[in-house]
Amino acid sequence: MAKLPPLMELPIETADDGFYSGFNKHVAITSKILVSALIVWAISVPENAAAVLGVLNAFLLKGFAAWYIYIVAFFILICVGLALIPSTGKLKLGTPDDKPEFSSFSWFSMMFGAGIGIGMLTFATAEPMYHFATNPDVIKGTTDASGANNVGSAYVWSFLHWGFSAWACYSLVGLSLAYFAYRRNLPLTIRSGLAPLFGERLSGSVGHVVDVVAVVATILGVAQTLGFGVEQFVSGLSRIGFGDWITAEDGSPSAAGVVVALVVIMGASTLSALSGVGKGIKWLSNINMGLSFFLLAFFILFGSTFFGLGALFNGLIEYIVRLPGILVTVWRPDGTETGDALASWQEGWSVFYWAWWIAFAPFVGVFLARISRGRSLREYIVGSVLVPSLMCFVWFTIVGGTAIDLTLNGEAGDLISGAGQSNQLFAMLDFMLSPTLAWIMAIVVVVLLLTYLVTTADSAVLIVNTINAAGEDTPKGRPHIVFWGIALSLVVGGLLIVGGLDAIKTAMVIGALPFSFVMVLMGIALVKAVVKDSIREKNGVINVHVES
């Protein structure tokens, strides 16, 4: 009842000594077994793994398409509502005396780098180019494929996937954890977000299951992101002269290329994770943000800036106007060519993305909560949804707009669109610049990719360790940090080598489904907590933990 103080103590059993000292054995061991089993299965019997995962993937994309569409709309609604309501927006994620630990620039840099940095480099060119060729408006015949009247539509669908929807998923998890960890002193782990619904039962098996689901989803969601990044990283190494041995005949990374890339990336990320958030991760995030602005400035100066700004302005207006409708539109196969094509497109794009962001949400959410203590609820939502989304929109229109303009008006033909997803950015630089300058810019992109990959991987390792340690966020348990660094490498490398990105996509979609139910419950629990705390405050009942 709202007349009583909320739950402000959630003990989680941890080992007092031994190898798992400070860790919850139920969560740590179970999650290690599940991830290790996936690695062994994918590497030892790849054909069987690929077949089984493929069947499950097709079933989930079709059977749960409407579920994913509706729950992501629900997440956006919660974030917007909590930020706009005056009484909830001013709530502080912490005690009245808490101050933010990081500057606004470092806070945003870490958040953006962990949440979307790698994907931005891969998809800022590739996705607008793809949707420029085909999207639901083209399928329905309202715009022309690769025509000038399709530029706006290309960005509506690109913005849909990389804008408010993605960041609302991250923000909801982070907000829930920060609210209960810093206002109610509950552990900084996923189960705490369900406290208003399950109470003290979360100290036991119910909470263990929730945290295990979050760990597995995190590993698979991050593996998806790293898989895209590794492919582009290897392509970049090939471009700057590391030899043909790192790529296969079809241009995809060779097994040797994947191994070398992962050794470099995961070695650096594990060392960074051992140093904690305030050192390695913070500095790497600042570096990659600086390099990102440099690359963006290059395209502003030498790319199709006016075309991109026009696409930004027109695409953003159309996106906002159409967002309420397209957020809740579900296309189902109906036996017609158009209906079946629309359903297939949505399953392959929107539903896949929603699964990806949900799988990525426990990692980004815990990380956002970890770095956001002392900020108001409204400041947090603006900083974790609106600002990153706008940054993505600028990137997609300036960088991707240059690719579209060069294809549409600049005589590039199919040079960029035909280069393949991981090579399109490099192909565009080759077309725009002399060989020497293109080589220099390729080095910049490769370094930027490396910093994003390392930032994402080390943050993920640290977050998984935090969940296993019942919310303890110091870099304790060094052997466990090393284990998760190696495990993440093997998940990415094993699935890439035996089945390419399709294998990683399939595993990620499967891992995301259980956590999608957890996220819905987290959203309901957060709304319940905020409403009841407002009533408690009016009744003079304590609703914020006070240090004794």
C-alpha positions in Angstrom: 0.0 0.0 0.0 1.1 3.6 -0.7 0.7 4.5 3.0 3.7 2.3 3.8 7.4 2.9 2.8 8.5 0.9 -0.3 10.8 -2.0 -0.2 14.3 -0.6 0.4 16.2 -3.8 1.1 16.7 -6.7 -1.3 19.4 -9.1 0.0 20.9 -11.3 -2.7 23.1 -14.2 -1.5 26.7 -14.0 -2.5 29.6 -16.3 -1.7 31.8 -15.2 1.2 35.0 -16.9 0.0 36.4 -19.0 -2.8 36.5 -18.5 -6.5 33.0 -17.0 -6.5 33.6 -14.7 -3.5 31.2 -11.7 -3.9 29.2 -13.4 -6.6 25.8 -15.0 -6.7 26.7 -18.6 -7.7 23.2 -19.3 -9.1 23.4 -16.5 -11.6 27.1 -16.7 -12.4 27.4 -20.4 -12.9 24.1 -20.9 -14.7 24.8 -18.1 -17.2 28.3 -19.4 -17.8 26.9 -22.9 -18.5 24.3 -21.6 -20.9 26.7 -19.4 -22.9 29.4 -22.1 -22.9 26.8 -24.6 -24.2 25.9 -22.3 -27.0 29.6 -21.9 -27.9 30.3 -25.6 -27.9 27.1 -26.4 -29.9 27.8 -23.7 -32.6 31.5 -24.8 -33.0 31.2 -28.6 -32.7 28.1 -29.2 -34.8 27.6 -26.1 -36.9 25.2 -27.6 -39.4 22.8 -28.8 -36.7 23.1 -25.5 -34.8 22.4 -23.5 -38.0 19.4 -25.6 -38.9 17.8 -25.5 -35.4 18.5 -21.8 -34.9 17.1 -21.0 -38.4 13.8 -22.8 -37.7 13.4 -21.0 -34.3 14.3 -17.7 -35.8 11.7 -18.0 -38.5 9.0 -19.0 -36.0 9.9 -16.1 -33.6 10.0 -13.4 -36.2 6.5 -14.5 -37.6 4.9 -15.5 -34.3 6.0 -12.6 -32.2 6.0 -9.8 -34.7 3.0 -8.0 -33.3 4.3 -8.5 -29.7 7.6 -6.7 -30.5 5.8 -3.9 -32.4 3.4 -3.2 -29.6 5.8 -3.4 -26.6 8.3 -1.0 -28.2 5.5 1.5 -28.6 4.7 0.9 -25.0 8.3 1.7 -24.0 8.2 5.0 -25.8 4.9 5.9 -24.3 6.3 5.3 -20.8 9.4 7.4 -21.4 7.5 10.3 -22.9 4.8 10.3 -20.2 7.3 10.2 -17.3 9.3 13.0 -18.8 6.4 15.3 -19.6 4.5 15.0 -16.3 5.9 17.8 -14.1 5.7 15.8 -10.8 7.6 12.8 -12.2 10.1 14.6 -14.4 11.7 16.5 -11.5 12.3 13.4 -9.5 16.0 12.8 -8.9 17.7 9.5 -9.5 19.2 9.5 -6.0 19.0 11.3 -2.8 18.5 15.1 -2.7 22.2 15.6 -2.1 23.4 13.4 -4.9 25.4 15.1 -7.7 26.2 13.6 -11.2 29.5 11.7 -11.1 30.5 12.6 -14.7 30.4 15.8 -16.8 27.7 16.1 -19.3 30.1 15.5 -22.2 31.6 12.3 -20.6 28.1 11.1 -19.7 26.8 11.5 -23.2 30.0 10.1 -24.7 29.9 6.9 -22.7 26.2 6.5 -23.3 26.4 7.0 -27.0 29.5 4.9 -27.5 28.0 2.0 -25.6 24.5 2.3 -27.0 24.9 2.7 -30.8 28.4 3.8 -31.9 29.4 0.7 -33.9 26.0 0.4 -35.6 26.1 4.1 -36.5 29.3 3.6 -38.5 28.0 0.5 -40.3 24.4 1.5 -40.9 24.6 5.3 -41.4 25.5 4.6 -45.0 24.0 1.2 -45.5 20.5 1.6 -44.2 19.5 4.8 -45.9 20.9 3.3 -49.1 18.9 0.2 -48.7 15.6 2.0 -47.9 16.3 4.4 -50.8 16.0 1.3 -53.0 13.0 -0.4 -51.2 10.8 0.3 -48.2 7.1 -0.1 -47.4 6.2 3.0 -49.4 7.9 1.5 -52.4 6.2 -1.8 -51.9 2.8 0.0 -51.7 3.7 2.0 -54.8 3.5 5.5 -53.2 7.2 6.2 -54.0 9.6 5.1 -56.6 12.6 2.8 -55.9 15.8 4.8 -55.9 13.9 7.8 -57.1 14.1 11.4 -55.8 10.6 11.2 -54.3 11.8 8.3 -52.1 14.5 10.1 -50.1 12.1 11.2 -47.4 10.7 7.7 -47.0 14.1 6.2 -46.8 14.8 8.4 -43.8 11.4 7.8 -42.1 12.2 4.1 -41.9 15.9 4.6 -41.0 14.9 7.0 -38.2 12.2 4.6 -37.0 14.8 1.9 -36.4 17.6 4.0 -35.0 15.7 6.8 -33.3 13.3 7.1 -30.4 12.4 3.4 -30.4 15.9 2.1 -29.9 16.8 4.6 -27.2 13.5 4.1 -25.4 14.3 0.4 -24.9 17.7 1.3 -23.4 16.3 4.2 -21.4 13.5 2.2 -19.8 15.8 -0.4 -18.4 18.3 2.2 -17.2 15.7 4.4 -15.7 14.1 1.5 -13.8 17.4 0.4 -12.4 18.5 3.9 -11.5 15.2 4.6 -9.8 15.3 1.6 -7.6 19.0 1.5 -7.0 19.5 5.2 -6.1 16.2 6.1 -4.6 15.5 2.8 -2.8 19.0 1.5 -2.3 18.3 -1.8 -4.1 21.1 -3.7 -5.8 22.1 -2.4 -9.3 20.9 -5.5 -11.1 18.0 -6.3 -13.4 15.9 -8.1 -10.8 15.6 -4.8 -8.8 13.4 -3.3 -11.5 10.7 -5.8 -10.7 10.6 -5.0 -6.9 7.1 -3.4 -6.9 5.6 -6.5 -8.5 7.5 -9.4 -6.8 8.9 -7.9 -3.6 11.2 -10.0 -1.5 10.7 -13.0 -3.7 13.3 -11.5 -5.9 16.0 -12.5 -3.4 15.5 -16.1 -4.4 14.9 -18.2 -7.5 12.6 -15.7 -9.2 15.3 -13.0 -9.1 18.0 -15.5 -10.2 16.0 -16.4 -13.3 15.6 -12.8 -14.2 19.3 -12.0 -13.9 20.3 -15.1 -15.9 17.9 -14.2 -18.7 19.5 -10.7 -18.7 23.0 -12.0 -18.9 22.3 -14.3 -21.8 20.4 -11.6 -23.6 23.3 -9.2 -23.0 25.9 -11.6 -24.4 23.8 -12.3 -27.6 22.8 -8.7 -28.1 26.4 -7.4 -27.8 27.6 -10.3 -30.0 25.2 -9.0 -32.7 26.7 -5.5 -32.4 30.3 -6.7 -32.3 29.6 -9.0 -35.3 28.7 -6.0 -37.5 31.6 -4.1 -36.2 34.1 -6.9 -36.7 33.1 -7.3 -40.3 33.6 -3.6 -41.0 36.8 -3.5 -39.0 38.3 -6.4 -41.0 37.1 -4.7 -44.3 38.9 -1.5 -43.1 42.1 -3.4 -42.3 42.0 -4.9 -45.8 41.5 -1.4 -47.3 44.5 0.0 -45.5 46.8 -2.7 -46.7 46.8 -5.6 -44.2 46.7 -8.1 -47.0 44.1 -10.4 -48.7 44.5 -13.1 -46.1 42.0 -11.3 -43.7 39.1 -11.5 -46.2 37.5 -14.4 -48.1 36.9 -14.4 -51.8 33.5 -13.0 -51.4 34.8 -10.0 -49.4 33.6 -11.3 -46.0 36.1 -11.7 -43.1 38.2 -14.9 -43.3 38.5 -17.1 -40.2 42.0 -15.7 -39.7 40.7 -12.1 -40.1 38.0 -12.8 -37.5 40.5 -14.3 -35.0 43.0 -11.5 -35.4 40.3 -8.8 -35.0 38.8 -10.4 -31.9 42.2 -10.9 -30.3 43.0 -7.2 -30.7 39.5 -6.0 -29.7 38.8 -8.3 -26.8 42.4 -8.1 -25.4 42.1 -4.3 -25.3 38.5 -4.4 -23.9 39.3 -6.8 -21.1 42.2 -4.6 -20.0 39.9 -1.6 -20.1 37.2 -3.5 -18.2 39.7 -4.4 -15.5 40.3 -0.6 -14.9 36.6 0.1 -14.4 34.2 2.7 -15.7 35.9 5.8 -14.5 39.2 5.1 -16.2 39.5 3.1 -19.4 35.9 3.2 -20.5 35.6 6.9 -19.8 38.7 7.8 -21.7 37.9 5.5 -24.6 34.4 7.0 -24.8 35.8 10.5 -25.0 38.3 9.5 -27.7 35.7 7.9 -29.9 33.3 10.8 -29.5 36.0 13.2 -30.6 36.9 11.0 -33.6 33.1 10.8 -34.4 32.8 14.5 -34.5 35.9 14.7 -36.7 34.5 12.2 -39.2 31.1 14.0 -39.2 32.9 17.4 -39.7 34.6 15.8 -42.7 31.3 14.9 -44.3 29.9 18.3 -43.5 32.8 20.0 -45.2 33.2 17.7 -48.2 30.0 15.7 -48.5 26.6 16.6 -49.8 25.8 18.8 -46.8 22.9 20.7 -48.3 21.3 17.6 -49.6 21.8 16.0 -46.1 20.3 18.9 -44.2 17.3 18.9 -46.5 16.9 15.2 -45.9 17.3 15.8 -42.1 14.6 18.6 -42.1 12.1 16.9 -44.3 12.7 13.4 -43.0 12.5 14.4 -39.4 9.2 16.2 -39.9 7.7 13.3 -41.8 9.0 10.8 -39.2 7.4 12.7 -36.3 4.1 13.1 -38.2 4.0 9.4 -39.1 5.5 8.0 -36.0 2.3 7.3 -34.0 0.9 5.3 -36.9 3.9 3.4 -38.0 4.8 2.5 -34.4 1.7 0.3 -34.0 1.2 -0.9 -37.6 1.6 -4.6 -38.0 1.6 -6.2 -41.5 0.6 -9.8 -41.7 0.8 -12.1 -44.7 -2.5 -12.1 -46.6 -1.8 -14.0 -49.7 -1.4 -10.9 -51.9 2.0 -9.9 -53.3 1.9 -6.5 -51.5 0.7 -7.9 -48.2 3.2 -10.7 -48.1 6.0 -8.3 -49.1 5.1 -5.8 -46.4 5.0 -8.6 -43.7 8.3 -10.0 -44.9 9.9 -6.5 -44.9 8.7 -5.8 -41.3 9.9 -9.2 -40.0 13.4 -8.7 -41.6 13.8 -5.0 -40.5 11.6 -3.6 -37.8 11.0 -6.8 -35.8 14.6 -7.8 -36.1 15.7 -4.3 -34.8 13.3 -4.4 -31.9 14.6 -7.8 -30.9 18.2 -6.5 -31.2 17.5 -3.4 -29.1 15.7 -5.5 -26.5 18.6 -7.9 -26.3 21.0 -5.0 -26.1 18.9 -3.2 -23.4 20.1 -5.0 -20.2 23.7 -4.1 -21.1 23.1 -0.5 -22.1 20.4 -0.1 -19.4 22.7 -1.2 -16.5 25.5 1.0 -17.9 23.2 4.0 -18.2 22.0 3.5 -14.7 25.6 3.2 -13.5 26.6 6.6 -14.9 23.4 8.5 -14.3 23.1 8.9 -10.5 22.2 12.4 -9.4 20.3 13.4 -12.5 16.6 14.2 -12.7 14.3 11.8 -14.3 13.5 14.3 -17.1 17.2 15.1 -17.6 17.9 11.4 -17.9 15.2 10.7 -20.5 16.2 13.8 -22.6 19.8 12.7 -22.4 19.2 9.1 -23.1 16.4 9.3 -25.7 16.1 12.6 -27.4 19.8 13.7 -27.7 21.2 10.4 -29.0 18.4 10.0 -31.4 19.0 13.5 -32.9 22.7 12.6 -33.1 21.8 9.5 -35.1 19.5 11.5 -37.4 22.3 13.9 -38.2 24.7 11.1 -38.9 22.3 9.2 -41.1 21.4 12.3 -43.2 24.9 13.8 -43.5 26.8 10.6 -44.1 24.0 8.5 -45.6 22.7 11.5 -47.5 26.0 12.0 -49.2 25.9 8.3 -50.4 22.4 8.8 -51.7 23.2 12.1 -53.4 26.3 10.6 -55.0 24.2 7.7 -56.3 21.3 9.8 -57.4 23.1 12.9 -58.8 26.9 12.3 -58.5 27.6 9.6 -61.1 28.5 7.0 -58.5 26.1 4.5 -60.0 26.1 1.3 -58.1 29.6 1.8 -56.8 28.4 2.4 -53.2 25.2 0.4 -53.1 26.9 -2.6 -54.6 29.9 -2.6 -52.2 28.3 -4.6 -49.5 27.1 -3.5 -46.1 30.6 -3.5 -44.4 32.3 -1.8 -47.3 29.9 1.0 -48.3 31.5 3.7 -46.1 34.9 2.9 -47.5 33.6 2.7 -51.1 32.1 6.2 -50.7 35.4 7.6 -49.4 37.2 6.0 -52.3 34.8 7.7 -54.7 35.1 11.1 -53.0 38.8 11.3 -52.4 42.2 10.6 -54.1 43.7 7.2 -53.3 46.1 8.7 -50.7 43.4 10.7 -48.9 41.0 7.8 -49.0 43.6 5.6 -47.4 44.2 8.2 -44.6 40.4 8.5 -43.9 40.1 4.7 -43.9 42.7 4.6 -41.1 40.6 7.2 -39.2 37.5 5.0 -39.6 39.4 1.9 -38.5 40.7 3.6 -35.4 37.2 4.9 -34.6 35.7 1.4 -35.1 38.3 0.0 -32.8 37.5 2.4 -30.0 33.8 1.8 -30.4 34.3 -2.0 -30.4 36.5 -1.9 -27.4 34.2 0.5 -25.5 31.2 -1.7 -26.3 32.9 -5.0 -25.4 34.6 -3.8 -22.2 31.3 -2.1 -21.0 29.4 -5.4 -21.7 32.0 -7.5 -19.8 31.8 -5.1 -16.8 28.0 -5.1 -16.9 27.7 -8.9 -17.0 30.1 -9.1 -14.1 28.0 -6.5 -12.2 24.8 -8.6 -12.7 26.6 -11.8 -11.6 27.9 -9.9 -8.5 24.4 -8.9 -7.3 24.8 -5.3 -8.4 28.3 -4.7 -7.2 29.9 -2.4 -9.8 33.5 -2.3 -8.9 35.9 -4.3 -11.1 36.2 -7.2 -8.7 36.6 -10.9 -9.7 39.3 -10.3 -12.3 39.2 -14.0 -13.5 35.5 -13.6 -14.1 36.1 -10.5 -16.2 38.7 -12.4 -18.2 36.2 -15.3 -18.6 33.5 -13.1 -20.0 35.9 -11.4 -22.3 37.0 -14.8 -23.8 33.4 -16.1 -23.8 32.2 -13.0 -25.8 35.0 -13.5 -28.2 34.1 -17.1 -28.8 30.4 -16.4 -29.2 31.2 -13.7 -31.9 34.0 -15.6 -33.5 32.3 -19.0 -33.4 29.0 -17.9 -34.8 30.7 -15.6 -37.5 33.0 -18.5 -38.7 30.3 -21.2 -38.8 27.4 -19.2 -40.0 28.3 -15.5 -40.5 26.2 -12.7 -39.3 23.0 -14.7 -40.0 24.0 -17.1 -37.2 24.5 -14.3 -34.8 21.2 -12.6 -35.8 19.4 -15.9 -35.2 20.9 -16.5 -31.7 20.2 -12.9 -30.7 16.5 -13.0 -31.8 16.0 -16.1 -29.7 17.8 -14.7 -26.7 15.8 -11.4 -26.8 12.4 -13.0 -26.4 12.6 -14.0 -22.7 14.0 -10.6 -21.8 11.2 -8.8 -23.7 8.7 -10.1 -21.1 11.0 -8.9 -18.3 11.1 -5.4 -19.9 7.4 -5.2 -20.1 7.2 -6.1 -16.4 9.9 -3.5 -15.6 7.8 -0.8 -17.4 4.7 -1.7 -15.4 6.7 -1.8 -12.1 8.3 1.6 -12.8 4.9 3.3 -13.5 3.5 1.6 -10.4 6.4 2.8 -8.2 6.3 6.4 -9.5 2.5 6.7 -8.9 2.7 5.2 -5.4 5.7 7.3 -4.5 3.7 10.4 -5.5 1.0 9.3 -3.1 3.5 8.5 -0.4 5.0 12.0 -0.7 1.6 13.7 -0.3 1.0 11.5 2.8 4.4 12.3 4.2 5.6 8.7 3.9 9.3 8.1 3.3 10.0 7.1 -0.4 13.7 7.8 -0.7 16.4 5.9 1.0 18.3 7.9 3.6 21.9 6.9 4.5 22.1 6.0 8.1 
